[in-house]
Amino acid sequence: MDSASDYPESLLATASRLLDWKWESTPIADRTWQLAVAADPDAMLIEACERQDAGETGVIDPFWAATWRAARGLDRFLDTLSLENQSVLEVGCGTGHAGIAAAIRGAKVTLTDGVEDPLHLVRLSSHPIAGRCRVLRLRFGLDRLDQTFPVILGSDVTYLRQLWPQLEQCLFDHLQSDGVALLSDPYRIIANEFRDWIGKRPWEYTEHQIQLEDDPQHPIRVMELRPR
């Protein structure tokens, strides 16, 4: 890993000006990685809720501020794939855990999120492998990149029903015809509904279960989607 002095001052300055953040040692792809994360995700969520309760519009819940177990499960599942020199897209990347896991395994990864704030931290987290990463804003159903990908990753991106059609459109827009989308979640009830919904759409659906050592009784689900 790079030392702190090896990170571009411009990236550090921008992140520090906009966000209260910290470095967090995180197991990724069987090594310890330094992730730039929000210093107090709970406080950020409380603040967002208070602003929403006060009637402010356009306030987005900062669920991106923490690394969720679904990303760790997807990271583990990537061990089953051959990613060397593959082009990979991560949607709703949050801290960028899954995309960075793919890049460490040799993939060329585009990490995206629908809001700008997490991307400032992802640029820091991915800096040691910046040659294999690009970081861009991508809003489901609104933005479209200039390429398609054989692999698309997403962890905990199915928690809002109203976003399902936009998420599906994003997959249609960016997944190669013979590609695979891998979406992970901790068996949320809402994701069960997404599974039933997507199963009626033009996708071949396969489900995988990943156990993590911290809590084997609560595994992570990986939904494998391939275009029909």
SVG drawing of the C-alpha trace seen along z (x, -y; Angstrom):
<svg xmlns="http://www.w3.org/2000/svg" viewBox="-43 -22 48 43">
<polyline fill="none" stroke="black" stroke-width="0.4" points="0.0,0.0 1.0,-3.6 2.0,-5.8 -0.2,-8.8 2.3,-11.1 1.8,-9.2 -1.8,-10.2 -2.4,-13.3 -2.9,-16.4 -5.7,-17.5 -7.7,-14.4 -7.0,-14.6 -7.9,-18.3 -11.2,-17.9 -12.3,-15.0 -11.5,-16.9 -13.2,-20.0 -16.5,-18.3 -16.6,-15.4 -15.7,-14.2 -13.8,-11.0 -11.2,-8.6 -9.0,-5.7 -10.4,-2.2 -8.3,1.0 -10.6,3.4 -10.1,7.0 -10.5,6.9 -9.5,9.7 -7.7,11.5 -5.5,8.6 -5.8,5.6 -6.8,2.4 -7.1,-1.2 -10.6,-2.4 -11.6,-6.1 -14.9,-6.1 -17.2,-8.5 -16.0,-9.2 -19.5,-8.9 -22.1,-7.3 -24.8,-7.2 -24.5,-11.0 -24.8,-11.5 -27.9,-9.4 -29.5,-11.2 -28.7,-14.6 -30.3,-13.5 -33.4,-12.3 -33.7,-15.6 -33.4,-17.6 -36.0,-15.4 -38.3,-15.8 -37.9,-19.6 -39.2,-19.4 -36.0,-19.8 -36.2,-18.1 -33.5,-16.3 -31.8,-15.0 -30.4,-11.5 -29.9,-9.0 -26.1,-8.5 -26.2,-4.7 -23.0,-4.9 -21.1,-6.0 -20.5,-2.5 -19.2,0.8 -22.0,3.3 -21.7,7.1 -23.2,7.5 -20.1,6.0 -17.9,8.4 -20.0,11.3 -19.7,10.2 -15.9,9.7 -15.7,13.4 -17.8,14.5 -15.4,12.9 -12.9,15.7 -15.0,17.9 -14.5,15.7 -11.5,15.1 -11.3,11.3 -7.8,10.7 -8.0,7.9 -11.8,8.1 -13.8,4.8 -16.0,4.5 -18.6,1.9 -19.7,1.4 -23.0,-0.5 -24.0,-2.1 -20.5,-1.6 -20.6,-3.4 -17.2,-2.8 -16.1,-1.0 -15.4,2.3 -16.6,4.7 -15.1,2.7 -11.7,2.4 -11.9,6.2 -12.3,6.8 -9.4,4.4 -7.1,6.1 -7.9,9.4 -6.7,7.8 -9.9,6.3 -10.2,2.9 -13.0,1.4 -15.3,-1.6 -16.7,-2.5 -19.9,-4.5 -22.4,-6.0 -25.5,-8.2 -24.2,-10.9 -20.8,-12.7 -19.9,-12.5 -18.8,-8.9 -16.8,-9.2 -14.4,-11.6 -13.5,-8.9 -13.5,-6.1 -10.8,-8.0 -8.7,-8.0 -9.4,-4.3 -8.6,-3.2 -5.5,-5.4 -2.9,-2.6 -4.5,-0.8 -5.6,-3.9 -4.3,-2.5 -7.0,0.1 -9.8,-2.1 -11.9,-5.0 -14.5,-6.7 -17.6,-8.3 -21.1,-9.4 -23.8,-7.2 -27.5,-7.6 -29.7,-4.6 -31.8,-5.1 -30.5,-8.7 -26.9,-8.5 -25.3,-6.2 -21.6,-5.4 -19.8,-5.0 -19.2,-1.2 -20.7,2.0 -19.2,4.5 -19.0,8.3 -19.4,8.0 -21.5,5.6 -21.4,5.6 -23.8,4.1 -24.1,4.6 -27.2,3.6 -28.7,1.8 -32.2,3.4 -33.5,1.8 -35.9,-0.7 -38.8,0.6 -39.0,-2.7 -35.5,-2.3 -35.9,1.3 -36.9,0.2 -34.1,-2.3 -31.6,0.2 -32.8,2.7 -32.4,0.1 -28.9,-0.6 -28.1,3.1 -29.7,3.2 -27.7,0.1 -24.3,1.4 -24.2,5.2 -22.9,7.1 -25.4,9.6 -23.3,12.5 -22.4,10.7 -23.4,11.3 -24.7,8.9 -24.0,9.9 -26.1,8.2 -25.6,9.0 -27.7,8.5 -28.1,10.0 -31.4,11.7 -33.4,8.6 -37.2,9.0 -37.3,6.2 -34.6,8.1 -36.8,11.2 -39.4,9.1 -36.9,7.9 -35.9,11.5 -39.6,12.3 -39.9,9.2 -36.7,9.7 -37.6,13.3 -40.5,12.3 -38.3,10.1 -36.0,11.2 -33.2,12.5 -31.9,15.9 -31.7,15.9 -29.3,18.0 -28.9,17.6 -25.7,18.2 -25.2,18.2 -22.0,16.9 -21.1,17.5 -18.9,15.0 -16.9,15.9 -18.2,13.0 -21.8,14.4 -22.2,17.7 -25.9,17.9 -26.6,14.8 -25.1,15.5 -25.0,13.1 -27.0,13.8 -25.5,13.1 -28.1,12.8 -26.6,13.8 -28.5,12.3 -27.8,13.1 -29.8,11.6 -32.2,14.0"/>
</svg>
